[in-house]
């Protein structure tokens, strides 16, 4: 798939720290962001999940998402 351009607004101090971090690892900030987003978006195989996540995995099955949303809306008004 061809590369897509993404524009982010990030605190300048964070950008500078990210650039130093990337340089120390021989990569770019774009490379760091790409790998991070890929890790977030990729499903994690059950055997690779930390134990606490394996324990919680699937705990919300059958829960009405709209009821939970209403609960959160009331809680954080």
PyMOL Python script that loads the backbone (N, CA, C, O; Angstrom):
from pymol import cmd

cmd.read_pdbstr("""\
ATOM      1  N   UNK A   1       0.845  -1.169   0.000  1.00  0.00           N
ATOM      2  CA  UNK A   1       0.000   0.000   0.000  1.00  0.00           C
ATOM      3  C   UNK A   1       0.901   1.245   0.000  1.00  0.00           C
ATOM      4  O   UNK A   1       1.902   1.279   0.715  1.00  0.00           O
ATOM      5  N   UNK A   2       0.554   2.263  -0.793  1.00  0.00           N
ATOM      6  CA  UNK A   2       1.384   3.474  -0.827  1.00  0.00           C
ATOM      7  C   UNK A   2       1.314   4.228   0.494  1.00  0.00           C
ATOM      8  O   UNK A   2       0.329   4.137   1.226  1.00  0.00           O
ATOM      9  N   UNK A   3       2.368   4.968   0.784  1.00  0.00           N
ATOM     10  CA  UNK A   3       2.423   5.753   2.020  1.00  0.00           C
ATOM     11  C   UNK A   3       1.410   6.887   1.945  1.00  0.00           C
ATOM     12  O   UNK A   3       1.214   7.487   0.888  1.00  0.00           O
ATOM     13  N   UNK A   4       0.771   7.174   3.070  1.00  0.00           N
ATOM     14  CA  UNK A   4      -0.175   8.283   3.177  1.00  0.00           C
ATOM     15  C   UNK A   4       0.434   9.342   4.082  1.00  0.00           C
ATOM     16  O   UNK A   4       1.206   9.028   4.988  1.00  0.00           O
ATOM     17  N   UNK A   5       0.089  10.573   3.836  1.00  0.00           N
ATOM     18  CA  UNK A   5       0.594  11.675   4.646  1.00  0.00           C
ATOM     19  C   UNK A   5      -0.387  11.933   5.785  1.00  0.00           C
ATOM     20  O   UNK A   5      -1.601  11.900   5.582  1.00  0.00           O
ATOM     21  N   UNK A   6       0.141  12.191   6.989  1.00  0.00           N
ATOM     22  CA  UNK A   6      -0.676  12.448   8.167  1.00  0.00           C
ATOM     23  C   UNK A   6      -0.117  13.673   8.876  1.00  0.00           C
ATOM     24  O   UNK A   6       1.081  13.737   9.153  1.00  0.00           O
ATOM     25  N   UNK A   7      -0.967  14.635   9.168  1.00  0.00           N
ATOM     26  CA  UNK A   7      -0.546  15.841   9.873  1.00  0.00           C
ATOM     27  C   UNK A   7      -1.042  15.769  11.301  1.00  0.00           C
ATOM     28  O   UNK A   7      -2.228  15.542  11.538  1.00  0.00           O
ATOM     29  N   UNK A   8      -0.137  15.959  12.260  1.00  0.00           N
ATOM     30  CA  UNK A   8      -0.473  15.915  13.678  1.00  0.00           C
ATOM     31  C   UNK A   8      -0.092  17.227  14.342  1.00  0.00           C
ATOM     32  O   UNK A   8       0.870  17.878  13.933  1.00  0.00           O
ATOM     33  N   UNK A   9      -0.833  17.611  15.351  1.00  0.00           N
ATOM     34  CA  UNK A   9      -0.480  18.755  16.183  1.00  0.00           C
ATOM     35  C   UNK A   9       0.044  18.211  17.500  1.00  0.00           C
ATOM     36  O   UNK A   9      -0.682  17.562  18.253  1.00  0.00           O
ATOM     37  N   UNK A  10       1.324  18.488  17.770  1.00  0.00           N
ATOM     38  CA  UNK A  10       1.985  17.934  18.947  1.00  0.00           C
ATOM     39  C   UNK A  10       2.789  19.041  19.613  1.00  0.00           C
ATOM     40  O   UNK A  10       3.384  19.878  18.934  1.00  0.00           O
ATOM     41  N   UNK A  11       2.808  19.045  20.940  1.00  0.00           N
ATOM     42  CA  UNK A  11       3.591  20.004  21.706  1.00  0.00           C
ATOM     43  C   UNK A  11       5.046  19.986  21.222  1.00  0.00           C
ATOM     44  O   UNK A  11       5.621  18.920  21.004  1.00  0.00           O
ATOM     45  N   UNK A  12       5.625  21.158  21.059  1.00  0.00           N
ATOM     46  CA  UNK A  12       6.983  21.277  20.538  1.00  0.00           C
ATOM     47  C   UNK A  12       8.023  20.520  21.348  1.00  0.00           C
ATOM     48  O   UNK A  12       8.941  19.927  20.782  1.00  0.00           O
ATOM     49  N   UNK A  13       7.887  20.537  22.673  1.00  0.00           N
ATOM     50  CA  UNK A  13       8.838  19.824  23.527  1.00  0.00           C
ATOM     51  C   UNK A  13       8.742  18.320  23.297  1.00  0.00           C
ATOM     52  O   UNK A  13       9.754  17.619  23.326  1.00  0.00           O
ATOM     53  N   UNK A  14       7.537  17.829  23.071  1.00  0.00           N
ATOM     54  CA  UNK A  14       7.341  16.403  22.798  1.00  0.00           C
ATOM     55  C   UNK A  14       8.004  16.037  21.473  1.00  0.00           C
ATOM     56  O   UNK A  14       8.635  14.987  21.353  1.00  0.00           O
ATOM     57  N   UNK A  15       7.856  16.906  20.490  1.00  0.00           N
ATOM     58  CA  UNK A  15       8.469  16.659  19.175  1.00  0.00           C
ATOM     59  C   UNK A  15       9.985  16.567  19.316  1.00  0.00           C
ATOM     60  O   UNK A  15      10.607  15.668  18.750  1.00  0.00           O
ATOM     61  N   UNK A  16      10.582  17.490  20.067  1.00  0.00           N
ATOM     62  CA  UNK A  16      12.035  17.473  20.233  1.00  0.00           C
ATOM     63  C   UNK A  16      12.504  16.195  20.935  1.00  0.00           C
ATOM     64  O   UNK A  16      13.505  15.598  20.539  1.00  0.00           O
ATOM     65  N   UNK A  17      11.776  15.779  21.980  1.00  0.00           N
ATOM     66  CA  UNK A  17      12.141  14.536  22.675  1.00  0.00           C
ATOM     67  C   UNK A  17      11.973  13.337  21.743  1.00  0.00           C
ATOM     68  O   UNK A  17      12.796  12.421  21.749  1.00  0.00           O
ATOM     69  N   UNK A  18      10.911  13.346  20.945  1.00  0.00           N
ATOM     70  CA  UNK A  18      10.671  12.242  20.009  1.00  0.00           C
ATOM     71  C   UNK A  18      11.782  12.175  18.963  1.00  0.00           C
ATOM     72  O   UNK A  18      12.217  11.086  18.591  1.00  0.00           O
ATOM     73  N   UNK A  19      12.241  13.330  18.488  1.00  0.00           N
ATOM     74  CA  UNK A  19      13.331  13.354  17.504  1.00  0.00           C
ATOM     75  C   UNK A  19      14.616  12.787  18.092  1.00  0.00           C
ATOM     76  O   UNK A  19      15.319  12.022  17.432  1.00  0.00           O
ATOM     77  N   UNK A  20      14.927  13.162  19.336  1.00  0.00           N
ATOM     78  CA  UNK A  20      16.126  12.617  19.989  1.00  0.00           C
ATOM     79  C   UNK A  20      15.997  11.106  20.182  1.00  0.00           C
ATOM     80  O   UNK A  20      16.934  10.353  19.916  1.00  0.00           O
ATOM     81  N   UNK A  21      14.834  10.678  20.644  1.00  0.00           N
ATOM     82  CA  UNK A  21      14.572   9.250  20.865  1.00  0.00           C
ATOM     83  C   UNK A  21      14.738   8.473  19.561  1.00  0.00           C
ATOM     84  O   UNK A  21      15.388   7.428  19.530  1.00  0.00           O
ATOM     85  N   UNK A  22      14.144   8.992  18.485  1.00  0.00           N
ATOM     86  CA  UNK A  22      14.219   8.328  17.177  1.00  0.00           C
ATOM     87  C   UNK A  22      15.668   8.267  16.691  1.00  0.00           C
ATOM     88  O   UNK A  22      16.121   7.227  16.213  1.00  0.00           O
ATOM     89  N   UNK A  23      16.395   9.383  16.812  1.00  0.00           N
ATOM     90  CA  UNK A  23      17.785   9.425  16.348  1.00  0.00           C
ATOM     91  C   UNK A  23      18.645   8.409  17.096  1.00  0.00           C
ATOM     92  O   UNK A  23      19.499   7.756  16.497  1.00  0.00           O
ATOM     93  N   UNK A  24      18.420   8.275  18.401  1.00  0.00           N
ATOM     94  CA  UNK A  24      19.192   7.319  19.198  1.00  0.00           C
ATOM     95  C   UNK A  24      18.936   5.884  18.751  1.00  0.00           C
ATOM     96  O   UNK A  24      19.764   5.002  18.979  1.00  0.00           O
ATOM     97  N   UNK A  25      17.796   5.655  18.120  1.00  0.00           N
ATOM     98  CA  UNK A  25      17.433   4.314  17.683  1.00  0.00           C
ATOM     99  C   UNK A  25      17.572   4.129  16.179  1.00  0.00           C
ATOM    100  O   UNK A  25      17.190   3.093  15.634  1.00  0.00           O
ATOM    101  N   UNK A  26      18.122   5.140  15.512  1.00  0.00           N
ATOM    102  CA  UNK A  26      18.364   5.019  14.075  1.00  0.00           C
ATOM    103  C   UNK A  26      17.098   4.979  13.237  1.00  0.00           C
ATOM    104  O   UNK A  26      17.050   4.299  12.212  1.00  0.00           O
ATOM    105  N   UNK A  27      16.072   5.705  13.668  1.00  0.00           N
ATOM    106  CA  UNK A  27      14.827   5.753  12.923  1.00  0.00           C
ATOM    107  C   UNK A  27      14.328   7.196  12.879  1.00  0.00           C
ATOM    108  O   UNK A  27      15.030   8.113  13.304  1.00  0.00           O
ATOM    109  N   UNK A  28      13.137   7.389  12.374  1.00  0.00           N
ATOM    110  CA  UNK A  28      12.543   8.729  12.299  1.00  0.00           C
ATOM    111  C   UNK A  28      11.303   8.778  13.185  1.00  0.00           C
ATOM    112  O   UNK A  28      10.794   7.742  13.613  1.00  0.00           O
ATOM    113  N   UNK A  29      10.824   9.982  13.455  1.00  0.00           N
ATOM    114  CA  UNK A  29       9.585  10.134  14.205  1.00  0.00           C
ATOM    115  C   UNK A  29       8.443   9.483  13.420  1.00  0.00           C
ATOM    116  O   UNK A  29       7.572   8.838  14.003  1.00  0.00           O
ATOM    117  N   UNK A  30       8.453   9.653  12.113  1.00  0.00           N
ATOM    118  CA  UNK A  30       7.427   9.008  11.282  1.00  0.00           C
ATOM    119  C   UNK A  30       7.457   7.491  11.461  1.00  0.00           C
ATOM    120  O   UNK A  30       6.409   6.853  11.558  1.00  0.00           O
ATOM    121  N   UNK A  31       8.657   6.919  11.506  1.00  0.00           N
ATOM    122  CA  UNK A  31       8.792   5.481  11.711  1.00  0.00           C
ATOM    123  C   UNK A  31       8.258   5.046  13.066  1.00  0.00           C
ATOM    124  O   UNK A  31       7.593   4.016  13.183  1.00  0.00           O
ATOM    125  N   UNK A  32       8.559   5.850  14.101  1.00  0.00           N
ATOM    126  CA  UNK A  32       8.049   5.540  15.444  1.00  0.00           C
ATOM    127  C   UNK A  32       6.523   5.568  15.468  1.00  0.00           C
ATOM    128  O   UNK A  32       5.884   4.661  16.001  1.00  0.00           O
ATOM    129  N   UNK A  33       5.951   6.613  14.888  1.00  0.00           N
ATOM    130  CA  UNK A  33       4.490   6.767  14.881  1.00  0.00           C
ATOM    131  C   UNK A  33       3.854   5.633  14.088  1.00  0.00           C
ATOM    132  O   UNK A  33       2.843   5.070  14.509  1.00  0.00           O
ATOM    133  N   UNK A  34       4.441   5.297  12.943  1.00  0.00           N
ATOM    134  CA  UNK A  34       3.883   4.220  12.128  1.00  0.00           C
ATOM    135  C   UNK A  34       3.862   2.900  12.892  1.00  0.00           C
ATOM    136  O   UNK A  34       2.853   2.195  12.889  1.00  0.00           O
ATOM    137  N   UNK A  35       4.973   2.566  13.547  1.00  0.00           N
ATOM    138  CA  UNK A  35       5.027   1.310  14.305  1.00  0.00           C
ATOM    139  C   UNK A  35       4.042   1.329  15.470  1.00  0.00           C
ATOM    140  O   UNK A  35       3.389   0.322  15.745  1.00  0.00           O
ATOM    141  N   UNK A  36       3.931   2.466  16.153  1.00  0.00           N
ATOM    142  CA  UNK A  36       3.017   2.578  17.287  1.00  0.00           C
ATOM    143  C   UNK A  36       1.567   2.396  16.827  1.00  0.00           C
ATOM    144  O   UNK A  36       0.810   1.637  17.433  1.00  0.00           O
ATOM    145  N   UNK A  37       1.189   3.093  15.759  1.00  0.00           N
ATOM    146  CA  UNK A  37      -0.184   2.976  15.260  1.00  0.00           C
ATOM    147  C   UNK A  37      -0.470   1.558  14.769  1.00  0.00           C
ATOM    148  O   UNK A  37      -1.574   1.041  14.946  1.00  0.00           O
ATOM    149  N   UNK A  38       0.525   0.940  14.155  1.00  0.00           N
ATOM    150  CA  UNK A  38       0.356  -0.434  13.686  1.00  0.00           C
ATOM    151  C   UNK A  38       0.117  -1.380  14.865  1.00  0.00           C
ATOM    152  O   UNK A  38      -0.740  -2.262  14.794  1.00  0.00           O
ATOM    153  N   UNK A  39       0.876  -1.194  15.946  1.00  0.00           N
ATOM    154  CA  UNK A  39       0.686  -2.028  17.133  1.00  0.00           C
ATOM    155  C   UNK A  39      -0.692  -1.822  17.747  1.00  0.00           C
ATOM    156  O   UNK A  39      -1.326  -2.776  18.198  1.00  0.00           O
ATOM    157  N   UNK A  40      -1.155  -0.573  17.763  1.00  0.00           N
ATOM    158  CA  UNK A  40      -2.479  -0.289  18.318  1.00  0.00           C
ATOM    159  C   UNK A  40      -3.589  -0.906  17.491  1.00  0.00           C
ATOM    160  O   UNK A  40      -4.571  -1.408  18.037  1.00  0.00           O
ATOM    161  N   UNK A  41      -3.437  -0.870  16.186  1.00  0.00           N
ATOM    162  CA  UNK A  41      -4.509  -1.287  15.285  1.00  0.00           C
ATOM    163  C   UNK A  41      -4.511  -2.789  15.001  1.00  0.00           C
ATOM    164  O   UNK A  41      -5.524  -3.330  14.556  1.00  0.00           O
ATOM    165  N   UNK A  42      -3.413  -3.452  15.247  1.00  0.00           N
ATOM    166  CA  UNK A  42      -3.313  -4.884  14.930  1.00  0.00           C
ATOM    167  C   UNK A  42      -3.890  -5.704  16.078  1.00  0.00           C
ATOM    168  O   UNK A  42      -3.582  -5.454  17.243  1.00  0.00           O
ATOM    169  N   UNK A  43      -4.727  -6.684  15.746  1.00  0.00           N
ATOM    170  CA  UNK A  43      -5.246  -7.553  16.812  1.00  0.00           C
ATOM    171  C   UNK A  43      -4.095  -8.341  17.447  1.00  0.00           C
ATOM    172  O   UNK A  43      -3.215  -8.845  16.750  1.00  0.00           O
ATOM    173  N   UNK A  44      -4.116  -8.435  18.744  1.00  0.00           N
ATOM    174  CA  UNK A  44      -3.074  -9.140  19.478  1.00  0.00           C
ATOM    175  C   UNK A  44      -3.515 -10.590  19.704  1.00  0.00           C
ATOM    176  O   UNK A  44      -4.555 -10.832  20.317  1.00  0.00           O
ATOM    177  N   UNK A  45      -2.722 -11.565  19.206  1.00  0.00           N
ATOM    178  CA  UNK A  45      -3.088 -12.964  19.452  1.00  0.00           C
ATOM    179  C   UNK A  45      -3.172 -13.241  20.954  1.00  0.00           C
ATOM    180  O   UNK A  45      -2.361 -12.737  21.731  1.00  0.00           O
ATOM    181  N   UNK A  46      -4.141 -14.032  21.347  1.00  0.00           N
ATOM    182  CA  UNK A  46      -4.388 -14.299  22.771  1.00  0.00           C
ATOM    183  C   UNK A  46      -3.117 -14.736  23.500  1.00  0.00           C
ATOM    184  O   UNK A  46      -2.877 -14.292  24.623  1.00  0.00           O
ATOM    185  N   UNK A  47      -2.302 -15.590  22.891  1.00  0.00           N
ATOM    186  CA  UNK A  47      -1.097 -16.088  23.562  1.00  0.00           C
ATOM    187  C   UNK A  47      -0.054 -14.992  23.784  1.00  0.00           C
ATOM    188  O   UNK A  47       0.841 -15.165  24.611  1.00  0.00           O
ATOM    189  N   UNK A  48      -0.146 -13.871  23.070  1.00  0.00           N
ATOM    190  CA  UNK A  48       0.799 -12.768  23.247  1.00  0.00           C
ATOM    191  C   UNK A  48       0.285 -11.711  24.228  1.00  0.00           C
ATOM    192  O   UNK A  48       1.005 -10.768  24.555  1.00  0.00           O
ATOM    193  N   UNK A  49      -0.949 -11.864  24.695  1.00  0.00           N
ATOM    194  CA  UNK A  49      -1.528 -10.892  25.620  1.00  0.00           C
ATOM    195  C   UNK A  49      -0.901 -11.042  27.006  1.00  0.00           C
ATOM    196  O   UNK A  49      -0.590 -12.154  27.432  1.00  0.00           O
ATOM    197  N   UNK A  50      -0.715  -9.921  27.708  1.00  0.00           N
ATOM    198  CA  UNK A  50      -0.282 -10.021  29.102  1.00  0.00           C
ATOM    199  C   UNK A  50      -1.346 -10.786  29.905  1.00  0.00           C
ATOM    200  O   UNK A  50      -2.520 -10.758  29.538  1.00  0.00           O
ATOM    201  N   UNK A  51      -0.961 -11.462  30.982  1.00  0.00           N
ATOM    202  CA  UNK A  51      -1.911 -12.268  31.751  1.00  0.00           C
ATOM    203  C   UNK A  51      -3.180 -11.508  32.175  1.00  0.00           C
ATOM    204  O   UNK A  51      -4.282 -12.049  32.087  1.00  0.00           O
ATOM    205  N   UNK A  52      -3.029 -10.286  32.622  1.00  0.00           N
ATOM    206  CA  UNK A  52      -4.214  -9.541  33.073  1.00  0.00           C
ATOM    207  C   UNK A  52      -5.162  -9.272  31.908  1.00  0.00           C
ATOM    208  O   UNK A  52      -6.380  -9.296  32.091  1.00  0.00           O
ATOM    209  N   UNK A  53      -4.631  -9.020  30.725  1.00  0.00           N
ATOM    210  CA  UNK A  53      -5.470  -8.784  29.556  1.00  0.00           C
ATOM    211  C   UNK A  53      -6.161 -10.073  29.115  1.00  0.00           C
ATOM    212  O   UNK A  53      -7.325 -10.048  28.714  1.00  0.00           O
ATOM    213  N   UNK A  54      -5.447 -11.197  29.189  1.00  0.00           N
ATOM    214  CA  UNK A  54      -6.073 -12.490  28.858  1.00  0.00           C
ATOM    215  C   UNK A  54      -7.248 -12.767  29.793  1.00  0.00           C
ATOM    216  O   UNK A  54      -8.273 -13.309  29.379  1.00  0.00           O
ATOM    217  N   UNK A  55      -7.083 -12.385  31.063  1.00  0.00           N
ATOM    218  CA  UNK A  55      -8.138 -12.594  32.049  1.00  0.00           C
ATOM    219  C   UNK A  55      -9.374 -11.758  31.713  1.00  0.00           C
ATOM    220  O   UNK A  55     -10.503 -12.226  31.866  1.00  0.00           O
ATOM    221  N   UNK A  56      -9.160 -10.524  31.256  1.00  0.00           N
ATOM    222  CA  UNK A  56     -10.265  -9.609  30.971  1.00  0.00           C
ATOM    223  C   UNK A  56     -10.821  -9.773  29.557  1.00  0.00           C
ATOM    224  O   UNK A  56     -11.934  -9.333  29.272  1.00  0.00           O
ATOM    225  N   UNK A  57     -10.058 -10.396  28.683  1.00  0.00           N
ATOM    226  CA  UNK A  57     -10.456 -10.514  27.284  1.00  0.00           C
ATOM    227  C   UNK A  57     -11.804 -11.198  27.164  1.00  0.00           C
ATOM    228  O   UNK A  57     -11.998 -12.306  27.664  1.00  0.00           O
ATOM    229  N   UNK A  58     -12.733 -10.529  26.500  1.00  0.00           N
ATOM    230  CA  UNK A  58     -14.060 -11.088  26.294  1.00  0.00           C
ATOM    231  C   UNK A  58     -15.027 -10.829  27.431  1.00  0.00           C
ATOM    232  O   UNK A  58     -16.179 -11.260  27.366  1.00  0.00           O
ATOM    233  N   UNK A  59     -14.586 -10.130  28.477  1.00  0.00           N
ATOM    234  CA  UNK A  59     -15.445  -9.885  29.637  1.00  0.00           C
ATOM    235  C   UNK A  59     -16.663  -9.037  29.288  1.00  0.00           C
ATOM    236  O   UNK A  59     -17.671  -9.098  29.991  1.00  0.00           O
ATOM    237  N   UNK A  60     -16.594  -8.256  28.228  1.00  0.00           N
ATOM    238  CA  UNK A  60     -17.701  -7.380  27.859  1.00  0.00           C
ATOM    239  C   UNK A  60     -18.667  -7.981  26.860  1.00  0.00           C
ATOM    240  O   UNK A  60     -19.599  -7.308  26.418  1.00  0.00           O
ATOM    241  N   UNK A  61     -18.460  -9.243  26.494  1.00  0.00           N
ATOM    242  CA  UNK A  61     -19.366  -9.875  25.519  1.00  0.00           C
ATOM    243  C   UNK A  61     -20.788  -9.883  26.056  1.00  0.00           C
ATOM    244  O   UNK A  61     -21.032 -10.229  27.212  1.00  0.00           O
ATOM    245  N   UNK A  62     -21.717  -9.498  25.197  1.00  0.00           N
ATOM    246  CA  UNK A  62     -23.122  -9.494  25.583  1.00  0.00           C
ATOM    247  C   UNK A  62     -23.561  -8.251  26.323  1.00  0.00           C
ATOM    248  O   UNK A  62     -24.743  -8.101  26.630  1.00  0.00           O
ATOM    249  N   UNK A  63     -22.624  -7.349  26.619  1.00  0.00           N
ATOM    250  CA  UNK A  63     -22.964  -6.110  27.311  1.00  0.00           C
ATOM    251  C   UNK A  63     -23.524  -5.123  26.297  1.00  0.00           C
ATOM    252  O   UNK A  63     -22.968  -4.953  25.211  1.00  0.00           O
ATOM    253  N   UNK A  64     -24.621  -4.477  26.654  1.00  0.00           N
ATOM    254  CA  UNK A  64     -25.248  -3.490  25.777  1.00  0.00           C
ATOM    255  C   UNK A  64     -24.378  -2.227  25.748  1.00  0.00           C
ATOM    256  O   UNK A  64     -24.300  -1.503  26.741  1.00  0.00           O
ATOM    257  N   UNK A  65     -23.730  -1.966  24.616  1.00  0.00           N
ATOM    258  CA  UNK A  65     -22.813  -0.831  24.497  1.00  0.00           C
ATOM    259  C   UNK A  65     -23.536   0.495  24.696  1.00  0.00           C
ATOM    260  O   UNK A  65     -22.961   1.423  25.266  1.00  0.00           O
ATOM    261  N   UNK A  66     -24.775   0.607  24.243  1.00  0.00           N
ATOM    262  CA  UNK A  66     -25.493   1.881  24.394  1.00  0.00           C
ATOM    263  C   UNK A  66     -25.804   2.146  25.861  1.00  0.00           C
ATOM    264  O   UNK A  66     -25.791   3.303  26.282  1.00  0.00           O
ATOM    265  N   UNK A  67     -26.082   1.123  26.648  1.00  0.00           N
ATOM    266  CA  UNK A  67     -26.323   1.309  28.082  1.00  0.00           C
ATOM    267  C   UNK A  67     -25.042   1.797  28.757  1.00  0.00           C
ATOM    268  O   UNK A  67     -25.084   2.677  29.617  1.00  0.00           O
ATOM    269  N   UNK A  68     -23.922   1.230  28.371  1.00  0.00           N
ATOM    270  CA  UNK A  68     -22.644   1.666  28.949  1.00  0.00           C
ATOM    271  C   UNK A  68     -22.344   3.108  28.546  1.00  0.00           C
ATOM    272  O   UNK A  68     -21.861   3.892  29.363  1.00  0.00           O
ATOM    273  N   UNK A  69     -22.624   3.459  27.303  1.00  0.00           N
ATOM    274  CA  UNK A  69     -22.411   4.823  26.834  1.00  0.00           C
ATOM    275  C   UNK A  69     -23.257   5.812  27.640  1.00  0.00           C
ATOM    276  O   UNK A  69     -22.768   6.867  28.043  1.00  0.00           O
ATOM    277  N   UNK A  70     -24.525   5.467  27.873  1.00  0.00           N
ATOM    278  CA  UNK A  70     -25.411   6.329  28.666  1.00  0.00           C
ATOM    279  C   UNK A  70     -24.874   6.490  30.089  1.00  0.00           C
ATOM    280  O   UNK A  70     -24.906   7.581  30.658  1.00  0.00           O
ATOM    281  N   UNK A  71     -24.383   5.388  30.650  1.00  0.00           N
ATOM    282  CA  UNK A  71     -23.795   5.435  31.997  1.00  0.00           C
ATOM    283  C   UNK A  71     -22.617   6.409  32.033  1.00  0.00           C
ATOM    284  O   UNK A  71     -22.512   7.223  32.951  1.00  0.00           O
ATOM    285  N   UNK A  72     -21.737   6.329  31.044  1.00  0.00           N
ATOM    286  CA  UNK A  72     -20.572   7.214  31.005  1.00  0.00           C
ATOM    287  C   UNK A  72     -20.984   8.668  30.799  1.00  0.00           C
ATOM    288  O   UNK A  72     -20.397   9.575  31.390  1.00  0.00           O
ATOM    289  N   UNK A  73     -21.995   8.885  29.959  1.00  0.00           N
ATOM    290  CA  UNK A  73     -22.474  10.263  29.738  1.00  0.00           C
ATOM    291  C   UNK A  73     -23.009  10.864  31.033  1.00  0.00           C
ATOM    292  O   UNK A  73     -22.749  12.030  31.331  1.00  0.00           O
ATOM    293  N   UNK A  74     -23.758  10.071  31.805  1.00  0.00           N
ATOM    294  CA  UNK A  74     -24.273  10.571  33.078  1.00  0.00           C
ATOM    295  C   UNK A  74     -23.133  10.800  34.064  1.00  0.00           C
ATOM    296  O   UNK A  74     -23.117  11.802  34.780  1.00  0.00           O
ATOM    297  N   UNK A  75     -22.191   9.883  34.100  1.00  0.00           N
ATOM    298  CA  UNK A  75     -21.087   9.958  35.046  1.00  0.00           C
ATOM    299  C   UNK A  75     -20.191  11.165  34.805  1.00  0.00           C
ATOM    300  O   UNK A  75     -19.718  11.781  35.760  1.00  0.00           O
ATOM    301  N   UNK A  76     -19.950  11.512  33.541  1.00  0.00           N
ATOM    302  CA  UNK A  76     -18.986  12.574  33.228  1.00  0.00           C
ATOM    303  C   UNK A  76     -19.650  13.860  32.745  1.00  0.00           C
ATOM    304  O   UNK A  76     -19.045  14.602  31.972  1.00  0.00           O
ATOM    305  N   UNK A  77     -20.862  14.138  33.174  1.00  0.00           N
ATOM    306  CA  UNK A  77     -21.518  15.414  32.828  1.00  0.00           C
ATOM    307  C   UNK A  77     -20.854  16.556  33.499  1.00  0.00           C
ATOM    308  O   UNK A  77     -21.270  17.702  33.324  1.00  0.00           O
TER     309      UNK A  77
END
""", "prot")
cmd.dss("prot")
cmd.show_as("cartoon", "prot")
cmd.util.cbc("prot")
cmd.orient("prot")
